[in-house]
Each structure stands twice: as structure tokens, then as C-alpha cells.
């Protein structure tokens, strides 16, 4: 590709509204431009990277017999109303009406649509299991779009859906997809962890998030320093065990669990984990009472709650307090003998902390930040039961499909790659996803020998099977070098003063090493360097 006519509007300065490296570099390297908050145009350089990532995804999924299709972006509201998610998704769902006043949504995810297709197309266990995927633009009306492609309103996703007649079949596919994700994220050059996660609005259970480690990540990962254990901090279990202090200081925390007010008992300095507590208490909603609600329920201020004022309410204690003989109430200083309390149960309620024992019994917990790039779910029968999607088993009985769901944020993956692969000069692309393999520079386009040799190399390098970006612009050498570092292609070939000798400079972007090479040896050297970079 000739750079003189390639749509590549690079920027020298960092855009003022770009807060993270990937956003800054994608704008500066001419990869994208913003059309509205959270909405971007992918320019040719970005499109080539996205296509490389998509190709890897397709290769790995097709290798395990996942079939590609395309589902509509425009969803009739009736499908979402069948599952109740038309209301549950709230303002994140971008809604619109057609000319006849019929309600539609722009799809943020496709469980309802694919379930409606399968319930009409497949009726027998003989056609199962079935696993399909698509790569498509999705839409969510984020309240605060930010960080470029890491949190946008329009983004590219790969989503896959599997349908099964048995739990064993679902387990097999779930594990196969998990392993495929490991291969995909390894191939694109990411450092990542698979972490135990919460399924949230998706429903279902048994879910892992794949997190690219990065300081700008919005999620905190709790991981063991000696084992493979890792979990989103919201789902990280805390090891049960008797307290070392038989008289710990505790806090009384009034919450509303569904429609009931209950009192949670937490150790001083511990933070309530609302996501984990929802599962532990088996409720659909959980919220801490505000000052006004405390006053109405207990006729006192939150800071004045005592054992006497909470009498008559259910009391559930964090499991870390089990075994204590007495408590000291943190806000009042009152000492309470445990025999005076009627604790209904103990549960894992608190946030895990750095230095805690790892839940798997190996090592201690450390924290890291991560960008969510993929997730695998076992959806169970929520969607099939809600939408009346069933198959006939071997005995002719109707059963709801058991479903799995598997997503990869394609555009987020590109941003995550840049977050992990950059330096002070620009992007440093891994070979597998680089928009071009080679950057060919003519340092003085007015010099006939340099121009002639560059044209010859451009032709021969392409014929050798490499993707080449050829900087044939009438720019100064310094400008070309800066743009080359900013764009970050794996290998740079510069045609300069030694063109008359048939000698060019070859530079490896990631290491900075460079050497002069005769054109007769150029192809072999490039092949060797790219192979070495691919094995890193």
C-alpha cells in the first residue's frame, strides 16, 4: 500500500480528550476518528488490525466446528419482552420506533434473537449440540462513554451461542470455548487471565471473564501469587476460618434484601461485597440503607445503631467472625457477648483484601487491574424457558434447550493490545495483528537511485507474500521516521544513502536493533526476524 494515497491522518499532539494510551495512540496513528461520544469511524489502518483479530477468532472457532452466521442489529421489542429484558436493561438499551410506531432496539447482545431462530429451526435432539457465532457491531447507550474503544456506545463483538440437550454436552462445549479463547488471546499477543466472574444481566451461572492485564483496566482482579486462581474482585471468595481475635470489632450494616430489612455483621475495616452477597443471601436485589431509611426503620441515626435498636431484625454475620466469643460494636464501643445475639447464619459477605489467603489454599491474594476482553457463560435454560424454545428428546418429550453464550470484544481487544504494546514513540504491534508486516521508507524521494530501489523492493517484497506499507511521500526523513515509530509496524526497511550499493537499513520496532543489509539477503533476514518476533 502506497502511503502517499493511504488514508492515514497522523497527529503530532496528544488529543486533549484522550485519557488512556490506546485512545491517544489510535487517534495519533490515524486509526480512527470520533463521530460522537463513544462512536468512532475505523480508518483503514484500524480496519486492517480488526480484520487480523477477526481472522484469528474465525480460525480458532471453526477449528472446533462453530458455525458463522449474521443476525440482525435491529431487534423487535416483542422478543426482549418475552425474557423481561426490555425493561431490565433500562437506559442502556437504545430504543427506536419505525414509521408504524412499532418498538425496536439496536442489539447490545443477541440471546433473544438467536433463541427465536433456533426454536423455529431445530426441534429434535438429533440436531444437537449446535454452536453458532457472529462478528457484528453492537450498541449500548453508555452513560459515560470514555477511554476510546474501552467503553463506547458502538463496538464490534464476536458473540457465540450453543444449544444442548444435556448438561454434559454443555460442559464439553463450554470447556472447548474456554480453551479456544486461551488460544485466541495468546495468538493476538495479550497477557491475560481468566477470572471467576458474575453473569450480571446475562443470567446463568459458571462464568469466566478473560482480562487483559493493564493499569487502565476498570476491573480489579484478585489472584493468587502462587497458583492459577483468579477472580473478579466482586466474585472472589474469602476463605472461611475461625477468627484469631475472640473479641473482634464489628460494624452493623442495615440493608434491604428484596423487600426485607436485615442486619449484616461485618468485621471493622471490611467492605460489603454486594454482588457476592446477592448470591450468598439468594436474593434478587440488595442495597445499603441510606440515612433517611435508617431513621425511618430504627428511629435513630446510622452512627447510633446498637444491638438494642436492631432487635427483632434478622442478623447475618460474615463467616470471618465465626468463632468469636464476643464483639465490640465499632460505632458505639459497646461490648456484646455472642450468647446475647441471635445470629441467623454466617455467609461470605465481604470484599477480599490483598494479603488474604487464596481461596484455593495456595498462596496469598494480590490485586491487578484488567480490561475485560471476553467472557464465557453457562446460560442454562433461562432464555429457552422464557421463550418457549424446546426440542423433543429420545422419548418424544419436549425439553428446553440448555444454552451457553460466549463473547469477545473485538474492538476492545484491539485497544487492549495497544495498552500492552507501546512505548514513548508509539505503538509496537505484535506480528500476528500488525496492520502491515513491513514499513518501507524512501528517505529522499527526489533521489533517483533511492526511488528506483524503493520501487523495486516494494514489488519484490509484496511478491514474497508480505503486506508492505510503502512511504513514498515527499516528506523529510525525520517525519517519516516519527510516523513509522508511531504506527509501529514490526519491521522497518529504509532506503537511504547506500541505495547505489544495494544496501538498506533494517530496524526491528520492538527492540530498536538495526543493521545494514544488502538487498540480496533482505528477504531471508526479514523472514528470520518476523519468525523470531512471532515466537516471543
C-alpha positions as CSV (number, residue, x, y, z in Angstrom):
1,X,0.0,0.0,0.0
2,X,1.4,3.4,-1.0
3,X,1.4,5.7,1.9
4,X,1.1,8.8,-0.3
5,X,-2.5,7.9,-1.1
6,X,-3.3,5.8,2.0
7,X,-5.9,7.4,4.4
8,X,-3.6,7.8,7.4
9,X,-4.1,11.2,9.1
10,X,-1.4,11.1,11.9
11,X,-1.3,13.7,14.6
12,X,1.8,15.1,16.4
13,X,0.0,16.2,19.6
14,X,-1.9,14.2,22.1
15,X,-5.7,14.9,21.8
16,X,-6.9,16.7,25.0
17,X,-9.9,14.4,25.4
18,X,-7.9,11.2,25.2
19,X,-7.1,9.9,28.7
20,X,-5.6,6.5,28.1
21,X,-2.8,5.3,25.9
22,X,-4.8,3.2,23.4
23,X,-7.2,6.1,22.8
24,X,-4.3,8.6,22.3
25,X,-2.3,6.3,20.0
26,X,-5.3,5.2,17.9
27,X,-6.1,8.9,17.2
28,X,-2.5,10.0,16.7
29,X,-1.7,7.0,14.5
30,X,-4.6,7.8,12.2
31,X,-6.5,4.6,13.1
32,X,-9.8,6.2,14.0
33,X,-11.8,9.5,14.4
34,X,-14.7,10.3,16.7
35,X,-18.1,11.0,15.3
36,X,-19.9,11.3,18.6
37,X,-19.2,10.4,22.2
38,X,-18.5,6.7,22.2
39,X,-18.9,6.4,18.4
40,X,-15.9,6.1,16.1
41,X,-15.0,5.6,12.4
42,X,-12.4,3.0,11.9
43,X,-10.0,4.2,9.3
44,X,-8.0,1.8,7.0
45,X,-5.1,1.1,9.5
46,X,-7.5,0.1,12.2
47,X,-9.7,-1.9,9.9
48,X,-6.7,-4.0,8.9
49,X,-5.9,-4.7,12.6
50,X,-9.5,-5.6,13.3
51,X,-9.6,-7.9,10.3
52,X,-6.5,-9.7,11.6
53,X,-8.1,-10.2,15.0
54,X,-11.3,-11.4,13.4
55,X,-9.4,-13.9,11.2
56,X,-7.7,-15.4,14.3
57,X,-11.1,-15.7,16.0
58,X,-12.7,-17.4,13.0
59,X,-9.8,-19.8,12.6
60,X,-10.0,-21.0,16.2
61,X,-13.8,-21.2,16.3
62,X,-14.1,-23.0,13.0
63,X,-11.5,-25.5,14.2
64,X,-14.0,-26.6,16.9
65,X,-16.9,-26.6,14.5
66,X,-18.6,-23.4,15.4
67,X,-20.7,-22.1,12.5
68,X,-20.7,-18.4,11.5
69,X,-23.9,-16.5,10.7
70,X,-25.2,-13.0,10.8
71,X,-28.1,-11.9,13.0
72,X,-29.9,-8.5,12.6
73,X,-28.9,-5.4,14.5
74,X,-32.5,-4.2,14.7
75,X,-34.5,-6.2,17.2
76,X,-38.3,-6.2,17.6
77,X,-39.2,-5.4,21.2
78,X,-41.5,-8.4,21.4
79,X,-38.5,-10.7,21.7
80,X,-37.0,-8.8,24.5
81,X,-40.3,-8.6,26.3
82,X,-40.5,-12.4,26.3
83,X,-37.5,-12.6,28.6
84,X,-38.3,-9.4,30.6
85,X,-35.0,-7.8,29.5
86,X,-36.8,-5.0,27.6
87,X,-37.4,-3.4,31.0
88,X,-34.4,-4.9,32.9
89,X,-31.8,-3.4,30.5
90,X,-33.1,0.0,31.2
91,X,-31.5,3.0,29.6
92,X,-28.5,1.0,28.2
93,X,-30.9,-0.3,25.5
94,X,-31.0,2.1,22.5
95,X,-34.7,2.1,21.5
96,X,-36.5,3.4,18.5
97,X,-39.8,3.2,16.6
98,X,-40.4,2.6,13.0
99,X,-42.9,4.6,10.9
100,X,-45.7,2.4,12.1
101,X,-44.9,3.1,15.8
102,X,-43.5,-0.4,16.4
103,X,-40.8,-0.6,19.1
104,X,-37.3,-1.8,18.2
105,X,-33.9,-1.8,19.9
106,X,-30.4,-1.8,18.5
107,X,-28.9,-5.0,19.6
108,X,-26.4,-4.9,22.5
109,X,-26.4,-8.7,22.6
110,X,-28.4,-11.4,20.7
111,X,-29.7,-14.1,23.1
112,X,-33.3,-13.4,22.3
113,X,-32.8,-13.3,18.5
114,X,-30.8,-16.5,18.3
115,X,-33.2,-18.3,20.6
116,X,-36.1,-17.3,18.4
117,X,-34.3,-18.7,15.4
118,X,-33.4,-22.0,16.9
119,X,-36.9,-22.6,18.4
120,X,-38.3,-22.4,14.9
121,X,-35.5,-24.2,13.1
122,X,-34.5,-27.1,15.3
123,X,-36.9,-29.5,17.0
124,X,-35.0,-32.7,17.7
125,X,-32.1,-33.8,19.9
126,X,-30.7,-35.3,16.8
127,X,-29.5,-31.9,15.6
128,X,-27.8,-31.1,18.9
129,X,-25.3,-29.8,20.0
130,X,-25.3,-26.7,17.9
131,X,-22.9,-23.8,18.2
132,X,-23.0,-20.6,16.1
133,X,-21.2,-17.3,16.2
134,X,-21.2,-13.9,14.5
135,X,-19.0,-10.8,14.4
136,X,-21.1,-7.7,14.4
137,X,-21.4,-4.1,15.6
138,X,-23.3,-3.8,18.9
139,X,-24.9,-0.9,20.7
140,X,-25.2,0.2,24.3
141,X,-26.2,3.7,25.5
142,X,-23.3,4.1,28.0
143,X,-24.0,6.8,30.5
144,X,-20.3,8.0,30.3
145,X,-18.6,6.8,27.2
146,X,-14.8,7.1,27.8
147,X,-11.4,5.7,27.2
148,X,-11.9,5.4,23.4
149,X,-12.8,1.8,22.4
150,X,-12.7,0.6,26.0
151,X,-16.1,2.0,26.8
152,X,-18.1,3.1,23.8
153,X,-21.7,3.1,22.6
154,X,-21.0,1.3,19.4
155,X,-18.5,-1.5,19.3
156,X,-17.5,-4.7,17.5
157,X,-18.2,-8.0,19.2
158,X,-17.9,-11.7,18.5
159,X,-20.8,-13.5,20.2
160,X,-21.5,-17.2,20.0
161,X,-24.4,-19.3,21.3
162,X,-24.6,-23.0,21.9
163,X,-27.7,-25.2,22.3
164,X,-27.6,-28.6,24.1
165,X,-29.8,-31.5,25.2
166,X,-27.7,-32.4,28.3
167,X,-25.6,-30.7,30.9
168,X,-22.6,-32.9,29.9
169,X,-22.9,-31.6,26.3
170,X,-23.0,-28.0,27.6
171,X,-19.9,-28.7,29.8
172,X,-18.0,-30.1,26.8
173,X,-18.7,-27.1,24.6
174,X,-18.0,-24.6,27.5
175,X,-14.6,-26.1,28.1
176,X,-13.8,-26.2,24.3
177,X,-14.7,-22.5,24.0
178,X,-12.7,-21.7,27.1
179,X,-9.6,-23.3,25.6
180,X,-10.3,-21.6,22.2
181,X,-10.3,-18.3,24.0
182,X,-7.0,-19.0,25.6
183,X,-5.5,-19.7,22.2
184,X,-7.1,-16.6,20.6
185,X,-5.8,-14.2,23.3
186,X,-2.4,-15.8,23.2
187,X,-2.1,-15.5,19.4
188,X,-3.0,-11.8,19.4
189,X,-0.2,-11.2,21.9
190,X,-2.0,-10.4,25.1
191,X,-1.0,-11.0,28.7
192,X,-4.3,-12.1,30.3
193,X,-6.0,-14.1,33.0
194,X,-9.3,-16.0,33.1
195,X,-11.1,-14.9,36.2
196,X,-14.2,-16.1,38.0
197,X,-17.0,-13.6,37.3
198,X,-20.6,-12.6,37.8
199,X,-23.0,-13.1,35.0
200,X,-25.0,-9.9,35.8
201,X,-27.9,-9.1,33.4
202,X,-26.9,-12.0,31.1
203,X,-28.3,-14.6,33.6
204,X,-27.0,-18.1,34.0
205,X,-24.0,-19.3,36.1
206,X,-20.5,-20.7,35.7
207,X,-18.9,-17.8,34.0
208,X,-15.3,-16.7,33.5
209,X,-14.1,-13.3,32.2
210,X,-10.9,-13.0,30.2
211,X,-9.0,-10.0,31.4
212,X,-6.1,-8.3,29.7
213,X,-3.8,-7.0,32.4
214,X,-3.5,-3.2,32.2
215,X,-3.3,-0.4,34.7
216,X,-6.2,1.4,33.0
217,X,-8.5,-1.6,33.4
218,X,-11.8,-0.8,35.1
219,X,-12.0,-4.1,36.8
220,X,-9.9,-5.3,39.7
221,X,-8.6,-8.9,39.6
222,X,-7.8,-10.8,42.8
223,X,-5.3,-13.5,42.1
224,X,-3.0,-15.9,43.9
225,X,0.7,-15.2,43.9
226,X,1.5,-19.0,43.7
227,X,-1.4,-20.6,41.8
228,X,-3.7,-20.1,38.8
229,X,-6.6,-18.8,40.9
230,X,-8.0,-15.5,39.7
231,X,-11.4,-13.9,40.2
232,X,-13.1,-10.6,39.6
233,X,-12.9,-8.9,43.0
234,X,-16.7,-8.8,43.1
235,X,-16.7,-12.7,43.0
236,X,-13.6,-13.6,44.9
237,X,-14.4,-15.9,47.7
238,X,-12.8,-15.4,51.2
239,X,-11.6,-18.5,53.0
240,X,-13.7,-19.4,55.9
241,X,-12.0,-19.9,59.2
242,X,-12.2,-19.0,62.9
243,X,-11.2,-15.5,63.9
244,X,-7.8,-15.1,65.6
245,X,-9.3,-12.4,67.8
246,X,-12.0,-13.8,70.0
247,X,-13.4,-10.2,70.6
248,X,-13.2,-8.5,67.1
249,X,-14.5,-5.1,66.4
250,X,-17.6,-5.2,64.1
251,X,-19.9,-2.9,62.2
252,X,-23.7,-3.2,62.0
253,X,-24.8,-2.7,58.4
254,X,-28.6,-2.4,57.7
255,X,-29.5,-3.5,54.2
256,X,-32.7,-4.1,52.2
257,X,-32.6,-7.6,50.7
258,X,-35.5,-7.7,48.2
259,X,-38.3,-6.3,50.4
260,X,-36.9,-7.3,53.8
261,X,-34.6,-5.2,56.0
262,X,-31.8,-7.3,57.6
263,X,-28.7,-6.5,59.6
264,X,-25.3,-7.7,58.3
265,X,-22.4,-8.0,60.7
266,X,-19.0,-7.3,59.2
267,X,-15.6,-7.0,60.7
268,X,-14.2,-3.5,61.2
269,X,-12.4,-2.3,58.1
270,X,-14.1,-4.8,55.9
271,X,-16.3,-3.7,52.9
272,X,-19.5,-5.3,51.9
273,X,-19.4,-7.2,48.6
274,X,-22.9,-6.6,47.3
275,X,-22.5,-8.8,44.2
276,X,-21.3,-11.8,46.2
277,X,-23.8,-11.2,48.9
278,X,-26.7,-11.4,46.4
279,X,-25.7,-14.9,45.7
280,X,-25.0,-15.8,49.3
281,X,-28.3,-14.5,50.5
282,X,-30.2,-15.8,47.5
283,X,-32.0,-12.5,46.8
284,X,-32.6,-10.5,43.6
285,X,-31.7,-7.1,45.0
286,X,-29.6,-5.8,47.8
287,X,-28.9,-2.2,48.8
288,X,-27.5,-0.4,51.9
289,X,-30.0,1.7,53.7
290,X,-29.4,5.5,53.4
291,X,-29.6,7.8,56.4
292,X,-33.3,8.6,55.9
293,X,-34.2,4.9,55.6
294,X,-32.2,4.1,58.8
295,X,-34.1,6.8,60.6
296,X,-37.4,5.5,59.5
297,X,-36.7,1.9,60.3
298,X,-34.8,2.2,63.6
299,X,-35.8,5.7,64.9
300,X,-32.1,6.6,65.2
301,X,-29.1,7.7,63.1
302,X,-26.9,5.2,61.3
303,X,-24.0,6.0,63.6
304,X,-26.1,5.3,66.7
305,X,-27.2,1.8,65.7
306,X,-26.7,-0.7,68.6
307,X,-27.7,-4.2,69.5
308,X,-30.8,-2.8,71.2
309,X,-32.0,-0.7,68.2
310,X,-31.8,-3.6,65.8
311,X,-33.6,-6.1,68.0
312,X,-36.2,-8.0,66.0
313,X,-34.4,-7.9,62.7
314,X,-32.6,-10.9,61.1
315,X,-28.9,-10.9,61.8
316,X,-26.5,-12.4,59.3
317,X,-22.7,-12.4,60.1
318,X,-19.7,-12.6,57.8
319,X,-18.1,-16.0,58.1
320,X,-14.8,-14.4,59.2
321,X,-16.5,-13.7,62.5
322,X,-17.5,-17.3,63.2
323,X,-15.9,-18.5,66.4
324,X,-15.8,-15.1,68.2
325,X,-16.9,-15.2,71.8
326,X,-17.8,-11.5,71.9
327,X,-17.9,-8.4,69.7
328,X,-17.2,-4.8,70.2
329,X,-19.6,-2.6,68.2
330,X,-17.4,-0.3,66.2
331,X,-19.5,2.9,66.2
332,X,-20.7,2.7,69.8
333,X,-17.8,0.8,71.6
334,X,-20.3,-1.5,73.3
335,X,-19.1,-5.0,74.2
336,X,-21.6,-7.7,73.3
337,X,-21.4,-11.3,74.4
338,X,-22.2,-13.6,71.5
339,X,-24.6,-15.6,73.6
340,X,-26.7,-12.4,73.7
341,X,-27.1,-12.4,69.9
342,X,-29.3,-14.5,67.7
343,X,-27.2,-14.8,64.6
344,X,-29.3,-16.5,61.9
345,X,-26.4,-17.6,59.8
346,X,-22.9,-17.0,58.6
347,X,-22.0,-16.2,55.0
348,X,-19.2,-15.0,52.8
349,X,-20.2,-11.3,52.6
350,X,-17.1,-9.2,52.5
351,X,-14.7,-8.0,49.8
352,X,-11.5,-9.9,49.6
353,X,-8.3,-8.0,50.5
354,X,-4.7,-8.1,49.4
355,X,-2.8,-10.4,51.7
356,X,-5.8,-12.7,52.4
357,X,-5.3,-16.4,51.9
358,X,-6.1,-17.5,48.4
359,X,-9.5,-19.3,48.3
360,X,-7.8,-22.4,46.7
361,X,-5.5,-22.7,49.7
362,X,-2.4,-21.8,47.7
363,X,-0.6,-18.6,48.3
364,X,-1.9,-15.1,49.2
365,X,-4.1,-12.7,47.2
366,X,-2.7,-9.9,45.1
367,X,-4.6,-7.3,43.1
368,X,-4.2,-6.2,39.5
369,X,-6.2,-4.1,37.1
370,X,-7.7,-5.7,34.0
371,X,-9.7,-4.9,30.8
372,X,-12.5,-7.3,30.1
373,X,-11.9,-8.7,26.5
374,X,-14.1,-11.8,26.6
375,X,-16.5,-13.9,28.7
376,X,-18.0,-17.4,28.7
377,X,-21.3,-18.2,30.3
378,X,-23.5,-21.2,31.0
379,X,-26.9,-19.7,30.5
380,X,-28.8,-22.8,31.4
381,X,-32.5,-22.7,30.4
382,X,-33.4,-19.1,31.2
383,X,-33.9,-18.0,27.6
384,X,-35.2,-21.2,26.3
385,X,-37.9,-21.5,29.1
386,X,-38.8,-17.8,28.8
387,X,-39.2,-18.0,25.1
388,X,-40.7,-21.5,24.8
389,X,-37.8,-22.9,22.9
390,X,-37.8,-26.7,23.2
391,X,-36.7,-29.9,21.5
392,X,-38.0,-33.4,21.5
393,X,-35.7,-35.9,23.3
394,X,-35.3,-39.6,22.6
395,X,-38.6,-40.4,24.3
396,X,-40.5,-37.8,22.4
397,X,-40.8,-35.4,25.4
398,X,-40.3,-31.6,25.0
399,X,-37.4,-30.2,26.9
400,X,-36.0,-26.6,27.0
401,X,-32.6,-26.2,25.4
402,X,-29.6,-25.8,27.7
403,X,-27.6,-22.9,26.4
404,X,-24.2,-21.3,26.5
405,X,-23.0,-17.9,25.5
406,X,-19.5,-16.8,24.6
407,X,-18.4,-13.2,23.8
408,X,-15.2,-11.5,22.7
409,X,-15.0,-7.7,22.4
410,X,-13.1,-7.4,19.1
411,X,-12.6,-3.6,19.3
412,X,-11.8,-3.7,23.0
413,X,-9.2,-6.4,22.2
414,X,-7.5,-4.1,19.7
415,X,-7.4,-1.3,22.4
416,X,-6.1,-3.8,25.0
417,X,-3.3,-4.9,22.6
418,X,-2.2,-1.3,22.2
419,X,-2.4,-0.7,26.0
420,X,0.1,-3.6,26.5
421,X,2.3,-3.0,23.4
422,X,3.5,0.6,23.2
423,X,6.5,2.8,24.2
424,X,7.2,6.5,24.3
425,X,7.3,6.7,20.5
426,X,4.1,4.9,19.6
427,X,2.5,1.5,19.1
428,X,4.6,-1.7,18.9
429,X,2.4,-4.2,17.1
430,X,2.7,-8.0,17.7
431,X,3.3,-9.6,14.3
432,X,0.1,-11.6,14.3
433,X,-2.2,-8.5,14.3
434,X,0.1,-5.8,12.8
435,X,-1.8,-3.9,10.0
436,X,1.3,-4.5,7.7
437,X,4.3,-6.7,8.1
438,X,6.8,-4.2,6.8
439,X,7.2,-0.4,6.5
440,X,9.3,0.5,3.5
441,X,10.7,4.1,3.6
442,X,12.3,6.1,0.8
443,X,14.3,8.7,2.8
444,X,14.7,11.1,-0.1
445,X,12.1,10.6,-2.7
446,X,13.8,13.1,-5.0
447,X,16.9,10.9,-5.3
448,X,16.5,8.7,-8.4
449,X,18.6,5.8,-7.0
450,X,16.6,5.7,-3.8
451,X,13.3,6.0,-5.6
452,X,14.2,3.3,-8.1
453,X,15.4,0.8,-5.5
454,X,12.4,1.5,-3.3
455,X,10.0,0.8,-6.2
456,X,11.9,-2.5,-6.9
457,X,11.8,-3.6,-3.3
458,X,8.1,-2.7,-3.0
459,X,7.3,-5.0,-5.8
460,X,9.6,-7.9,-4.8
461,X,8.6,-7.8,-1.1
462,X,4.9,-7.9,-2.0
463,X,5.6,-10.8,-4.3
464,X,7.2,-12.6,-1.4
465,X,3.9,-12.6,0.4
466,X,4.4,-9.7,2.8
467,X,2.0,-6.9,3.5
468,X,4.0,-3.7,2.8
469,X,3.2,-0.1,3.7
470,X,5.4,2.0,1.3
471,X,6.2,5.5,2.5
472,X,6.6,7.2,-0.9
473,X,5.5,10.6,0.4
474,X,7.6,13.7,-0.5
475,X,8.4,14.3,3.3
476,X,11.6,14.7,5.2
477,X,13.3,11.6,6.6
478,X,12.7,12.8,10.2
479,X,8.9,13.0,9.6
480,X,8.9,9.5,8.1
481,X,10.8,8.0,11.0
482,X,8.5,9.6,13.5
483,X,5.4,8.3,11.7
484,X,7.0,4.9,11.3
485,X,7.6,4.7,15.1
486,X,4.1,6.0,15.8
487,X,2.4,3.4,13.5
488,X,4.6,0.7,15.0
489,X,4.9,-2.0,12.2
490,X,7.2,-4.9,13.2
491,X,10.0,-4.3,10.6
492,X,11.2,-1.0,9.0
493,X,13.2,-1.1,5.8
494,X,14.8,2.3,5.0
495,X,16.3,3.1,1.6
496,X,18.8,5.8,2.0
497,X,22.3,7.0,1.0
498,X,23.6,3.5,0.3
499,X,20.9,2.8,-2.3
500,X,23.6,2.8,-5.0
501,X,25.3,-0.1,-3.3
502,X,22.1,-2.1,-3.0
503,X,22.3,-1.7,0.8
504,X,19.3,-0.8,3.1
505,X,18.8,-0.4,6.8
506,X,16.5,-2.9,8.6
507,X,15.2,-1.9,12.0
508,X,13.1,-4.1,14.4
509,X,10.4,-1.9,16.0
510,X,10.1,-3.7,19.3
511,X,13.9,-4.0,20.2
512,X,15.2,-0.9,18.3
513,X,18.0,-3.1,16.8
514,X,19.1,-2.1,13.3
515,X,21.6,-3.1,10.7
516,X,22.6,-2.6,7.1
517,X,21.7,-5.4,4.8
518,X,22.3,-6.0,1.1
519,X,19.1,-6.5,-0.9
520,X,20.2,-9.9,-1.9
521,X,20.0,-11.0,1.7
522,X,17.0,-8.9,2.6
523,X,14.2,-11.5,2.2
524,X,16.0,-14.1,4.3
525,X,16.7,-11.6,7.1
526,X,13.1,-10.3,7.2
527,X,11.8,-13.9,7.3
528,X,14.1,-14.7,10.2
529,X,13.2,-11.5,12.1
530,X,9.5,-12.0,11.7
531,X,9.8,-15.6,12.8
532,X,11.7,-14.6,15.9
533,X,9.2,-11.9,16.7
534,X,6.3,-14.3,16.3
535,X,7.9,-16.7,18.8
536,X,8.2,-14.0,21.5
